[in-house]
Amino acid sequence: MAEHLSFLEEELVGLPDTPAAFKPSQSQQVSALTRLSWISAAMGPVDTRVLLLPFLQSYQLSRRESDEILCVLAAQWRAVARGVVGVLKADEEERERRLSLLGSADASARRDESAAVTRALGEIAGALEPLAAKEEKCIRDEAVTSLLYLLRFFPDFRSQQAFAQRFLLPIASRLLHSDSGLFFSKCSAAKLVPALYAYAAPAAGQVDDGVEKEKTEQEEGRDQRPAASREASAPEEKRVESEDSDLRRPELNLDRSELRSLFEKLLTHEALLVRRDAAVEVPAFVRHWRRIRDQTRQSACSEDAAQTLEEDPQGLGDFFLPTLKKMIADTIDFLRAAAVGSLLQLALLFPSASSQTFSASAVFPLLSAAVSDPSWRVRAVVARGLAALTAAFPSQFASQFYPCLQPLLRDSALRDVRQAAIRAVGEIAEVLPADEVSEYLVPLVPQLLQENAMSPAAAAAGVLPVVAPPTLSSPLLCNSPLLAPVLEVALPVARAAGAASAQTVLASLALLLNSREESHVRMTLAQHAGEFCALVATQRPAPDCPEAVRLVEGLCSALGATAGGGDWTLRVEIIKQVVPISKAF
């Protein structure tokens, strides 16, 4: 299969006698790297490990200054890992097929194949380590994703834990303790530590039973081999023993308590980007722990492996809580936004707070301070999270979330805060009971229609400064930019409130038609006219619905002779609504 490697080498570095002017360009090399999955599939697992891996390692060293190539290569290491294992496709079915084939072999062949695969995946992890310390964020993110991707090739928790403790946790430790003078490696460590936390040893000085069991099996297998085989593999065994001695170094062999302490130092690091990335990743401790625990329970693994993850993860919820609360008072707004976002995610991860150590109610008092924060970034985080909080804690809407929603609906940052809050109204209406929707959300619709139907001149006179600057695609560049989001949430609110409250919403929309002549306003109302009429007509026997009549008359007035027949798209939309309106009445 050397011809496949020669073909790849020609595409990436060119032939030895190729003039420099005709060497492969950067775009050609990037295109060639995207075909690594084909090359590794054609070469097969053995040749991929023996030939392709060393070539790619040397190629990566020769392209240390090319960020675009390194970014693509960091992602393509995942395809090479599949080729190393023999998985041809990146799906779960193909992975299970390959692992079953390895399991069907005899014990000695399976042990040799497993050792070769593990060693090759460890070499890939070693190649990804310098990429995880690069300055370019896209390279670091792809490298971290590829490092965690390697765990997918191990069938159970014990084998994943053994690989993580042998390769990935030492890499995370070296990234944490890097003395290069740059902080980029610590940003990657902030993403790795939460994902690898469950694989670390539970306590200091405690060696995991699974790792010890695997070492014992390897020793027994080595003792049973012929003398010639033992002599041939002696250099490799020395290399593995050297790696194991490295793992016994205290700065590399980290347990869970040490990982938590080191991660807390990242939250107070002098580099602002490190603190932000660490704050964003705090909820990932709980998410990854629960994901691994659920996978362990579903798989046919041993009971001791399942009991290893039965430890209550509530300590992960409140361990970093004091540090996050301090970060909320920081002078840097994006640090405050990251801390508020993490606190909201922690609250969502522990919805049944009454029976757990971590109580989500500890987060709710912080919302009022975040809503009044001088930075629109912090207020936008709350506006985007209110709908999810209401879905998780519907009983807290009236007392905790509704007081936060009201000022956000009138926020001065139109595009980033107020628009997000308006869209949250429609999402909140879908999770609240009808009586609360009628009491709290239905009165908001007429107010929002009136406040956001102001012309730009009136808005300028109305003393509402825009803190967040608009972009070229921003709705701030059009007339009444937030009127369209209000119209979009009117129907979900009316649908959730019921027929009686829907009449209030419909009356406000009919009144809007008399004062606004923009085509997008009429088009939005025309698209949902049939549904609005069906809502108010659900009371039987059907009473007179003057609101629905005014809405239909207002839409049809745009088609009169004085309006020149109106826009043809509006005429088509009104024709589509004739049948739904007729069925409603």
C-alpha positions as CSV (number, residue, x, y, z in Angstrom):
1,M,0.0,0.0,0.0
2,A,3.0,2.3,-0.3
3,E,1.6,3.7,-3.6
4,H,-1.2,5.3,-1.7
5,L,1.2,7.0,0.6
6,S,3.3,8.1,-2.3
7,F,0.2,9.6,-3.9
8,L,-0.6,11.5,-0.7
9,E,3.0,12.7,-0.4
10,E,3.0,14.0,-3.9
11,E,-0.2,16.0,-3.2
12,L,1.1,17.4,0.1
13,V,4.8,18.1,-0.4
14,G,5.4,17.3,-4.1
15,L,8.1,15.2,-5.7
16,P,11.7,15.6,-4.6
17,D,12.7,17.1,-8.0
18,T,9.7,19.4,-8.2
19,P,10.8,23.1,-8.6
20,A,9.7,25.3,-5.7
21,A,7.4,27.3,-7.9
22,F,5.4,24.2,-8.7
23,K,5.2,22.8,-5.2
24,P,1.6,22.2,-4.0
25,S,-0.1,25.4,-2.9
26,Q,-1.8,25.8,0.5
27,S,-5.2,25.3,-1.0
28,Q,-4.1,22.1,-2.7
29,Q,-2.7,20.8,0.5
30,V,-5.9,21.5,2.4
31,S,-7.9,19.8,-0.3
32,A,-5.6,16.7,-0.1
33,L,-5.9,16.6,3.7
34,T,-9.7,16.3,3.5
35,R,-9.2,13.0,1.6
36,L,-7.3,11.4,4.5
37,S,-10.2,9.1,5.3
38,W,-10.0,7.6,1.8
39,I,-6.3,7.1,2.0
40,S,-6.4,5.4,5.4
41,A,-9.3,3.2,4.3
42,A,-7.4,2.1,1.2
43,M,-4.2,1.5,3.2
44,G,-5.9,-0.5,5.9
45,P,-5.3,-0.4,9.7
46,V,-1.8,-1.9,9.7
47,D,-0.3,0.3,7.0
48,T,-2.1,3.3,8.4
49,R,-0.3,2.7,11.8
50,V,3.0,1.8,10.3
51,L,3.3,4.2,7.3
52,L,0.7,7.0,7.4
53,L,1.1,8.0,11.0
54,P,4.9,8.7,10.9
55,F,4.4,10.6,7.6
56,L,1.6,12.8,9.0
57,Q,3.6,13.5,12.2
58,S,6.6,14.8,10.2
59,Y,4.3,16.7,7.9
60,Q,2.7,18.5,10.8
61,L,6.1,19.5,12.2
62,S,7.0,21.0,8.8
63,R,3.8,23.1,8.7
64,R,4.0,24.6,12.1
65,E,3.4,28.1,10.8
66,S,0.5,27.4,8.5
67,D,-2.7,27.9,10.6
68,E,-5.1,26.9,7.9
69,I,-3.3,23.6,7.2
70,L,-3.0,22.9,11.0
71,C,-6.7,23.6,11.5
72,V,-7.7,21.1,8.8
73,L,-5.2,18.6,10.0
74,A,-6.4,18.8,13.6
75,A,-9.9,17.8,12.4
76,Q,-8.6,15.2,10.0
77,W,-6.8,13.3,12.8
78,R,-10.2,11.9,13.6
79,A,-10.4,10.3,10.2
80,V,-6.9,8.9,10.7
81,A,-8.0,7.5,14.0
82,R,-10.8,5.7,12.3
83,G,-8.3,4.3,9.9
84,V,-6.1,3.1,12.7
85,V,-8.9,1.2,14.3
86,G,-10.3,0.0,11.0
87,V,-13.6,1.9,11.3
88,L,-14.5,3.0,7.8
89,K,-17.4,5.3,8.7
90,A,-17.9,7.8,11.5
91,D,-21.0,6.2,12.9
92,E,-21.8,4.1,15.9
93,E,-22.9,1.0,13.9
94,E,-19.5,0.8,12.1
95,R,-17.7,1.3,15.4
96,E,-19.6,-1.6,17.0
97,R,-18.9,-3.8,14.0
98,R,-15.2,-3.3,14.2
99,L,-15.1,-3.8,17.9
100,S,-17.0,-7.0,17.5
101,L,-14.5,-8.3,15.0
102,L,-11.7,-7.6,17.4
103,G,-13.6,-9.4,20.1
104,S,-14.1,-12.5,18.0
105,A,-10.4,-13.1,17.5
106,D,-8.4,-15.4,19.8
107,A,-7.0,-14.0,23.1
108,S,-3.4,-13.5,22.0
109,A,-4.3,-11.9,18.6
110,R,-6.9,-9.7,20.3
111,R,-4.4,-8.6,22.9
112,D,-1.8,-7.7,20.3
113,E,-4.2,-5.9,18.1
114,S,-5.7,-4.0,21.0
115,A,-2.2,-3.0,22.2
116,A,-1.2,-1.8,18.7
117,V,-4.4,0.2,18.3
118,T,-4.0,1.8,21.7
119,R,-0.4,2.7,21.0
120,A,-1.4,4.3,17.7
121,L,-4.2,6.3,19.2
122,G,-1.7,7.4,21.8
123,E,0.6,8.7,19.1
124,I,-2.3,10.6,17.6
125,A,-3.0,12.1,21.0
126,G,0.6,13.2,21.2
127,A,0.4,14.8,17.8
128,L,-2.7,16.7,18.8
129,E,-1.1,18.1,22.0
130,P,1.0,20.9,20.4
131,L,-2.1,21.8,18.3
132,A,-4.1,22.3,21.5
133,A,-1.6,24.9,22.6
134,K,-1.7,27.0,19.4
135,E,-2.6,30.6,19.4
136,E,-5.4,30.3,16.8
137,K,-8.6,29.3,18.5
138,C,-10.0,27.2,15.7
139,I,-6.9,25.0,15.8
140,R,-7.2,24.6,19.6
141,D,-10.9,23.7,19.4
142,E,-10.5,21.1,16.7
143,A,-7.5,19.6,18.6
144,V,-9.6,19.3,21.8
145,T,-12.5,17.8,19.9
146,S,-10.2,15.2,18.2
147,L,-8.6,14.3,21.6
148,L,-11.9,13.6,23.1
149,Y,-13.0,11.8,19.9
150,L,-10.3,9.1,20.6
151,L,-12.3,7.8,23.5
152,R,-15.1,6.6,21.2
153,F,-13.0,3.7,20.0
154,F,-13.1,2.0,23.4
155,P,-16.1,-0.2,24.1
156,D,-16.6,0.3,27.9
157,F,-15.8,2.7,30.7
158,R,-12.8,0.7,32.0
159,S,-10.9,0.8,28.7
160,Q,-11.8,4.5,28.2
161,Q,-10.5,5.2,31.7
162,A,-7.3,3.3,31.1
163,F,-6.7,5.2,27.9
164,A,-7.6,8.6,29.5
165,Q,-5.3,8.0,32.4
166,R,-2.4,6.8,30.2
167,F,-2.6,9.5,27.5
168,L,-5.3,12.2,27.8
169,L,-5.0,13.2,31.5
170,P,-1.2,13.6,31.2
171,I,-1.8,15.8,28.2
172,A,-4.3,17.9,30.1
173,S,-1.9,18.2,33.0
174,R,1.0,19.3,30.7
175,L,-1.3,21.9,29.1
176,L,-2.3,23.1,32.6
177,H,1.3,23.4,33.8
178,S,2.8,24.7,30.5
179,D,5.5,27.3,31.2
180,S,5.8,28.6,27.6
181,G,4.7,32.1,28.8
182,L,1.5,31.9,26.7
183,F,-1.9,31.1,28.1
184,F,-3.4,29.4,25.0
185,S,-2.7,25.9,26.3
186,K,-4.7,26.7,29.5
187,C,-7.7,27.6,27.3
188,S,-7.6,24.1,25.9
189,A,-7.1,22.6,29.3
190,A,-10.2,24.3,30.5
191,K,-12.2,22.3,27.9
192,L,-10.4,19.0,28.5
193,V,-10.6,18.9,32.3
194,P,-14.4,18.8,32.6
195,A,-14.6,16.0,29.9
196,L,-11.9,13.9,31.5
197,Y,-12.9,14.5,35.1
198,A,-14.9,11.3,35.4
199,Y,-11.9,9.2,34.2
200,A,-9.5,10.5,36.9
201,A,-8.8,8.6,40.1
202,P,-11.3,9.3,42.8
203,A,-8.8,10.3,45.5
204,A,-5.1,11.0,46.0
205,G,-3.0,7.8,46.2
206,Q,-5.9,5.6,45.1
207,V,-5.1,3.5,42.0
208,D,-8.1,2.6,39.9
209,D,-9.0,-1.1,39.9
210,G,-9.7,-1.1,36.2
211,V,-6.2,0.2,35.4
212,E,-4.6,-2.3,37.8
213,K,-6.6,-5.2,36.3
214,E,-5.5,-4.3,32.8
215,K,-1.9,-4.1,33.9
216,T,-2.2,-7.5,35.6
217,E,-3.7,-9.1,32.4
218,Q,-0.9,-7.6,30.3
219,E,1.8,-9.0,32.7
220,E,0.1,-12.5,32.6
221,G,0.0,-12.3,28.8
222,R,3.7,-11.4,28.6
223,D,4.6,-14.3,30.9
224,Q,2.8,-16.8,28.7
225,R,4.5,-15.8,25.4
226,P,7.4,-17.8,24.0
227,A,10.9,-16.6,24.8
228,A,11.6,-15.4,21.3
229,S,8.4,-13.3,21.3
230,R,9.4,-11.8,24.7
231,E,12.8,-10.8,23.4
232,A,11.4,-9.3,20.2
233,S,9.0,-7.1,22.2
234,A,11.5,-6.1,24.9
235,P,12.2,-2.6,23.4
236,E,8.4,-1.9,23.2
237,E,7.9,-3.0,26.8
238,K,10.7,-0.7,28.0
239,R,9.0,2.2,26.2
240,V,5.6,1.4,27.9
241,E,7.3,1.1,31.3
242,S,8.9,4.5,30.6
243,E,5.4,5.9,29.9
244,D,4.1,4.3,33.1
245,S,6.9,5.9,35.1
246,D,5.9,9.3,33.6
247,L,2.4,8.7,34.8
248,R,3.7,8.3,38.3
249,R,5.0,11.8,38.3
250,P,2.8,13.8,40.6
251,E,2.2,16.7,38.2
252,L,0.8,14.2,35.6
253,N,-1.1,11.7,37.7
254,L,-3.9,13.9,38.8
255,D,-7.0,12.8,40.8
256,R,-10.4,14.4,40.8
257,S,-9.8,16.7,43.8
258,E,-6.6,18.0,42.2
259,L,-8.4,18.6,38.9
260,R,-11.0,20.6,40.7
261,S,-8.4,22.7,42.4
262,L,-6.5,23.3,39.2
263,F,-9.6,24.2,37.4
264,E,-10.5,26.7,40.1
265,K,-7.1,28.3,39.5
266,L,-8.1,28.7,35.9
267,L,-11.2,30.6,37.0
268,T,-8.9,33.2,38.7
269,H,-6.1,33.2,36.2
270,E,-4.5,36.5,35.2
271,A,-5.4,36.0,31.5
272,L,-8.9,37.1,30.9
273,L,-9.6,34.6,28.1
274,V,-8.6,31.7,30.3
275,R,-11.0,32.9,33.0
276,R,-13.8,33.3,30.5
277,D,-13.2,29.8,28.9
278,A,-13.1,28.2,32.3
279,A,-16.3,29.9,33.4
280,V,-18.1,28.8,30.3
281,E,-17.0,25.2,30.9
282,V,-18.1,24.8,34.5
283,P,-21.5,23.2,33.7
284,A,-19.6,20.8,31.4
285,F,-18.4,19.0,34.6
286,V,-22.0,17.9,35.4
287,R,-23.0,17.2,31.7
288,H,-20.0,15.0,31.0
289,W,-20.3,13.2,34.3
290,R,-24.0,12.3,33.7
291,R,-23.3,11.3,30.1
292,I,-20.6,8.9,31.0
293,R,-22.7,7.6,33.9
294,D,-25.7,6.9,31.7
295,Q,-23.5,5.2,29.1
296,T,-22.0,3.0,31.8
297,R,-25.4,2.0,33.1
298,Q,-26.7,1.1,29.7
299,S,-23.7,-1.0,28.7
300,A,-23.1,-4.5,29.9
301,C,-20.1,-3.5,32.1
302,S,-19.2,-4.8,35.5
303,E,-20.9,-3.6,38.6
304,D,-17.8,-2.0,40.1
305,A,-17.4,0.2,37.0
306,A,-21.0,1.3,37.4
307,Q,-20.5,2.0,41.1
308,T,-17.5,4.2,40.4
309,L,-19.7,6.8,38.8
310,E,-22.5,6.5,41.4
311,E,-20.9,9.3,43.4
312,D,-23.4,12.1,43.7
313,P,-22.2,14.9,41.3
314,Q,-23.9,17.6,43.3
315,G,-20.5,18.7,44.5
316,L,-19.7,19.6,40.9
317,G,-22.6,22.1,41.0
318,D,-21.7,24.1,44.1
319,F,-17.9,23.6,44.2
320,F,-17.3,26.5,41.8
321,L,-20.3,28.6,42.9
322,P,-18.4,31.0,45.1
323,T,-15.9,31.7,42.4
324,L,-18.6,32.3,39.8
325,K,-20.4,34.7,42.2
326,K,-17.2,36.7,42.6
327,M,-16.8,36.8,38.8
328,I,-20.3,38.4,38.5
329,A,-18.8,41.5,40.2
330,D,-15.9,41.7,37.9
331,T,-15.2,44.9,36.0
332,I,-14.9,43.0,32.6
333,D,-18.3,42.6,31.1
334,F,-17.6,39.4,29.0
335,L,-16.4,37.7,32.2
336,R,-19.7,38.7,34.0
337,A,-21.6,37.4,31.0
338,A,-19.8,34.1,31.1
339,A,-20.4,33.7,34.8
340,V,-24.1,34.5,34.5
341,G,-24.4,32.0,31.6
342,S,-22.8,29.2,33.6
343,L,-25.0,29.9,36.6
344,L,-28.1,29.7,34.4
345,Q,-26.9,26.4,32.9
346,L,-26.2,25.0,36.4
347,A,-29.7,25.9,37.4
348,L,-31.1,24.0,34.4
349,L,-29.0,21.0,35.2
350,F,-30.5,20.7,38.7
351,P,-34.2,21.3,38.2
352,S,-35.4,19.2,41.2
353,A,-33.5,21.3,43.7
354,S,-35.4,20.3,46.8
355,S,-33.8,16.9,47.2
356,Q,-30.2,17.7,46.1
357,T,-27.2,19.4,47.6
358,F,-27.0,22.1,44.9
359,S,-30.1,24.3,44.9
360,A,-31.0,26.2,41.8
361,S,-32.8,28.8,44.0
362,A,-29.3,30.0,44.9
363,V,-29.0,31.3,41.3
364,F,-32.4,33.1,41.1
365,P,-31.5,36.1,43.3
366,L,-28.6,36.9,41.0
367,L,-30.9,37.4,38.0
368,S,-32.1,40.8,39.2
369,A,-28.6,42.1,39.4
370,A,-27.8,40.7,35.9
371,V,-30.9,42.3,34.4
372,S,-29.8,45.7,35.7
373,D,-26.2,45.2,34.6
374,P,-24.7,48.2,32.7
375,S,-23.5,45.9,29.9
376,W,-25.9,44.7,27.2
377,R,-23.8,41.4,26.9
378,V,-24.9,40.4,30.4
379,R,-28.5,41.4,29.9
380,A,-28.6,39.5,26.6
381,V,-27.5,36.3,28.4
382,V,-30.5,36.6,30.8
383,A,-32.9,37.4,27.9
384,R,-31.8,34.3,26.0
385,G,-32.1,32.1,29.0
386,L,-35.5,33.1,30.4
387,A,-37.5,30.7,28.3
388,A,-35.4,27.7,29.3
389,L,-35.6,28.7,33.0
390,T,-39.3,29.0,32.8
391,A,-39.6,25.6,31.2
392,A,-37.5,24.1,34.0
393,F,-39.1,26.0,36.8
394,P,-42.6,27.1,35.7
395,S,-43.7,27.7,39.3
396,Q,-41.1,30.4,39.7
397,F,-42.3,32.5,36.7
398,A,-44.5,34.9,38.6
399,S,-42.1,35.5,41.5
400,Q,-38.7,35.3,39.8
401,F,-38.8,35.5,36.0
402,Y,-41.6,37.9,35.2
403,P,-40.0,40.8,37.1
404,C,-36.8,40.2,35.1
405,L,-38.7,39.9,31.8
406,Q,-40.4,43.3,32.0
407,P,-37.3,45.5,32.0
408,L,-35.7,43.4,29.2
409,L,-38.7,44.0,27.0
410,R,-38.0,47.7,27.2
411,D,-34.2,47.4,27.0
412,S,-32.2,50.1,25.2
413,A,-30.1,47.4,23.3
414,L,-32.8,46.7,20.7
415,R,-31.1,44.0,18.6
416,D,-29.3,41.9,21.2
417,V,-31.5,42.2,24.3
418,R,-35.0,43.5,23.6
419,Q,-35.5,41.3,20.5
420,A,-34.3,38.2,22.4
421,A,-36.7,39.0,25.3
422,I,-39.7,39.5,22.8
423,R,-39.0,36.1,21.2
424,A,-38.8,34.6,24.7
425,V,-42.4,35.7,25.3
426,G,-43.6,33.3,22.7
427,E,-41.5,30.4,24.0
428,I,-42.6,31.1,27.6
429,A,-46.3,31.0,26.5
430,E,-45.9,27.4,25.3
431,V,-44.8,26.1,28.8
432,L,-47.1,28.1,31.1
433,P,-50.7,27.2,32.0
434,A,-53.4,29.2,30.3
435,D,-54.4,31.2,33.3
436,E,-50.8,32.6,33.8
437,V,-50.5,33.3,30.1
438,S,-53.8,35.3,30.3
439,E,-52.7,37.1,33.4
440,Y,-49.1,38.0,32.6
441,L,-48.3,37.6,28.9
442,V,-51.5,38.7,27.1
443,P,-51.4,42.3,28.5
444,L,-47.8,42.5,27.2
445,V,-48.8,42.1,23.6
446,P,-50.8,45.4,23.2
447,Q,-48.0,47.2,25.1
448,L,-45.3,45.7,22.9
449,L,-47.2,46.6,19.7
450,Q,-47.6,50.2,20.9
451,E,-44.0,50.6,22.0
452,N,-42.4,49.0,19.0
453,A,-44.6,50.5,16.4
454,M,-42.9,53.9,16.8
455,S,-41.3,55.5,13.8
456,P,-37.6,56.1,13.9
457,A,-38.2,59.8,14.5
458,A,-40.5,59.1,17.3
459,A,-38.1,56.6,18.8
460,A,-35.3,59.2,18.7
461,A,-37.6,61.6,20.5
462,G,-38.6,58.9,22.9
463,V,-35.2,58.8,24.5
464,L,-34.4,55.2,23.9
465,P,-30.7,55.2,23.1
466,V,-29.3,52.1,21.3
467,V,-26.3,50.8,23.2
468,A,-25.5,47.9,20.9
469,P,-24.4,49.2,17.5
470,P,-26.3,47.8,14.5
471,T,-24.7,45.7,11.7
472,L,-25.4,45.8,8.0
473,S,-28.0,43.0,8.4
474,S,-29.5,44.4,11.6
475,P,-33.2,45.0,11.8
476,L,-32.4,48.4,13.3
477,L,-31.9,49.7,9.8
478,C,-35.5,49.2,8.9
479,N,-38.7,51.0,10.0
480,S,-40.0,49.8,13.4
481,P,-37.4,47.0,13.5
482,L,-38.9,45.1,16.5
483,L,-42.5,45.1,15.2
484,A,-42.0,41.9,13.3
485,P,-40.9,39.8,16.3
486,V,-43.9,41.1,18.3
487,L,-46.2,40.0,15.5
488,E,-44.5,36.6,15.5
489,V,-45.1,36.0,19.2
490,A,-48.7,37.2,19.2
491,L,-50.1,34.0,17.8
492,P,-48.4,31.6,20.3
493,V,-49.5,33.9,23.2
494,A,-53.1,33.9,21.9
495,R,-53.1,30.2,21.3
496,A,-51.9,29.4,24.8
497,A,-54.2,31.9,26.5
498,G,-57.5,30.6,25.0
499,A,-60.4,32.1,23.1
500,A,-61.3,34.8,25.6
501,S,-57.9,36.3,25.9
502,A,-57.2,35.8,22.2
503,Q,-59.8,38.5,21.5
504,T,-57.7,41.0,23.3
505,V,-54.7,40.1,21.2
506,L,-56.8,40.2,18.0
507,A,-58.2,43.6,18.9
508,S,-54.7,45.0,19.2
509,L,-53.7,43.6,15.8
510,A,-56.8,45.0,14.1
511,L,-56.0,48.4,15.6
512,L,-52.4,48.1,14.3
513,L,-53.7,47.6,10.8
514,N,-55.4,51.0,10.9
515,S,-52.1,52.8,11.8
516,R,-49.5,50.8,9.9
517,E,-49.4,50.4,6.1
518,E,-46.1,48.5,5.7
519,S,-46.3,45.5,3.5
520,H,-44.4,43.2,5.9
521,V,-46.9,44.0,8.7
522,R,-49.9,43.2,6.6
523,M,-48.2,40.1,5.1
524,T,-47.4,38.7,8.6
525,L,-50.9,39.2,9.8
526,A,-52.4,37.8,6.6
527,Q,-50.3,34.6,7.0
528,H,-51.9,33.9,10.3
529,A,-55.4,35.5,9.9
530,G,-57.1,32.1,9.6
531,E,-55.5,30.8,12.8
532,F,-56.5,34.0,14.7
533,C,-60.1,33.7,13.6
534,A,-60.2,30.0,14.5
535,L,-59.0,30.9,18.0
536,V,-61.7,33.5,18.8
537,A,-64.4,31.2,17.2
538,T,-63.7,28.3,19.5
539,Q,-66.4,29.4,21.9
540,R,-69.7,27.7,21.0
541,P,-72.2,28.9,20.1
542,A,-70.0,31.3,18.2
543,P,-70.6,34.9,19.3
544,D,-70.0,37.9,17.1
545,C,-66.3,38.6,16.7
546,P,-65.9,42.3,15.9
547,E,-62.2,42.0,16.4
548,A,-61.9,39.3,13.7
549,V,-64.1,41.3,11.4
550,R,-61.9,44.4,11.8
551,L,-58.8,42.3,11.1
552,V,-60.2,40.9,7.9
553,E,-61.5,44.3,6.8
554,G,-58.2,45.9,7.5
555,L,-56.4,43.3,5.4
556,C,-58.9,43.7,2.5
557,S,-58.7,47.5,2.6
558,A,-55.1,47.1,1.2
559,L,-56.6,45.6,-1.9
560,G,-59.1,48.4,-2.7
561,A,-59.0,50.7,-5.7
562,T,-57.4,53.5,-3.7
563,A,-54.5,51.2,-2.8
564,G,-53.9,50.3,-6.4
565,G,-54.9,46.7,-5.9
566,G,-52.1,46.2,-3.3
567,D,-49.1,43.9,-3.6
568,W,-49.8,40.7,-5.5
569,T,-48.1,38.6,-2.9
570,L,-50.5,40.0,-0.3
571,R,-53.5,39.2,-2.6
572,V,-52.3,35.6,-3.0
573,E,-51.9,35.2,0.8
574,I,-55.3,36.6,1.5
575,I,-56.8,34.2,-1.0
576,K,-55.1,31.3,0.8
577,Q,-56.8,32.4,4.1
578,V,-60.3,32.5,2.7
579,V,-61.0,28.9,3.4
580,P,-59.6,28.9,7.0
581,I,-61.5,32.1,7.8
582,S,-64.7,30.6,6.4
583,K,-64.3,27.4,8.4
584,A,-63.8,29.5,11.6
585,F,-67.2,31.2,11.2
